[in-house]
Amino acid sequence: MAELGADNIAQGMRYATAGGKRLRGFLALESAALFDVPQARALYAAGAVECLHAYSLVHDDLPAMDDDDLRRGQPTVHKKWDEATAVLVGDALQSFAFELLGREGAGTAEERVALVASLAKASGAQGMVLGQAQDIAAETAGRALTLEEITELQANKTGRLIEWPALSGAILGGADPEPLRRYAEAIGLAFQIADDVLDVEGDAATAGKALRKDAEAGKATFVSLLGLAEAKARAAALVQEATAALRPYGDRAQTLCDLAHYIVARDK
Amino acid sequence: MAELGADNIAQGMRYATAGGKRLRGFLALESAALFDVPQARALYAAGAVECLHAYSLVHDDLPAMDDDDLRRGQPTVHKKWDEATAVLVGDALQSFAFELLGREGAGTAEERVALVASLAKASGAQGMVLGQAQDIAAETAGRALTLEEITELQANKTGRLIEWPALSGAILGGADPEPLRRYAEAIGLAFQIADDVLDVEGDAATAGKALRKDAEAGKATFVSLLGLAEAKARAAALVQEATAALRPYGDRAQTLCDLAHYIVARDK
């Protein structure tokens, strides 16, 4: 029934996963490289987390959510197609993330099921979705959030899906995940602070999305709570924390160190 | 941050999974019972498919999709809360389905990963979501669907998520899934024909949802294509097919036989 337009879903899935920084997929590959996990195996986790992330953006951009017209410099899925397609494309991308982790190449059965269980938890009602709900609730709370509340909200909304790929290599390598957990926590928070700085200082054309939305909406951000200078100082301190956490891996973690620096220096 | 209303998600998840026929969960338990799989283990698959099904209803009821106000005799999630909550509740229910299958009690690692992979496939862009997209595309196609097209659409939209629990017991029991696949295919189609009959003959208060929507929308259904009498005759023939497929299991499959009969006799 392709003539009935049902292949919109496959097209929308490809469209929604094209472009972007691929930060989460990159983390999965670099995490795996630390433990000599073959890249061909880690690509399943990398693909899964990129699909999961893309689904969250497609749904977050919906009119009922953040109502964004532009994503990665292109019309959002509900603008290019329609809302129903965007709902279904997001749904299908979530299914596909778990389908990828279920495939034989993704690891042993034990490893695959550990990846599935941890990704489901990181993305669900106690992870990313909770963060999105907290974000929406904050908009209608009638008061600005405290620094503690924003930190918790962002740890859920953004942090959990940065932590998962960072730890995925340790799962596949049978290694202690603790250093990577500390690394991921630091870069996750630094990432969000940098996003808030970018929202104030950035260029919309370079960023590929609308900026200054938070300030216009009177939304509390790390910049509004800390001021620009202090926010930047915190982000820089978090980068130091992140690189310190990687010390056990020595030179092998150089790319992950570089990534921590990139996260606060990026312009998109 | 419960005071910020973020616990709507957990409440919405409970709300959306309350009530209903629990047909799919029941199928998972009965399928497992055929192969002496402990019920405690099969409950994970049963819970997972009910969460998956509930998520599909919450998203399908959204204004951009089927735009329904009533489900199981109660306001739909977006009516009771709002659209953003409904999007997120559906998303979280999908995550939770896979989280359940990832838990230790759900089976060996091999069994769990087989359940995850097959559920992801049955629910995603080549399964249920495809069926929903075909259903939406059919509404704007400018022509009525053929019998072949409706059969394919319904096999995707409804059939795949009836087949999955019916086969889940065979996965957990290490048994040949073929007889159950034939059973599930027959009851899946019978279920949808019965739904179309119910839409014409049923009582909205008993059914707990709006009826006559398809006829009012001029939508092709099994009843509009076959006529009421022939639609009923087909459903009855499918019930015979379904029970015949269960013969290898003898008396152990009595409840599944009864279920096939119930599917076409139900009033909601």
Interface residues (C-beta under 8 A of the other chain):
Chain A: M1 L4 G5 A6 N8 I9 A10 M13 Y55 H59 L62 A64 M65 D82 E83 A84 T85 V87 L88 G90 D91 A92 Q94 S95 F96 F98 E99 L101 G102 R103 T108 A109 E110 R112 V113 A114 V116 A117 S118 L119 A120 K121 S123 G124 A125 G127 V129 L130 Q132 A133 Q134 I136 A137 A138 T140 A141 L145 E149 E152 L153
Chain B: M1 L4 G5 A6 N8 I9 A10 M13 Y55 H59 L62 A64 M65 D82 E83 A84 T85 V87 L88 G90 D91 A92 Q94 S95 F96 F98 E99 L101 G102 R103 T108 A109 E110 R112 V113 A114 V116 A117 S118 L119 A120 K121 S123 G124 A125 G127 V129 L130 Q132 A133 Q134 I136 A137 A138 T140 A141 L145 E149 E152 L153
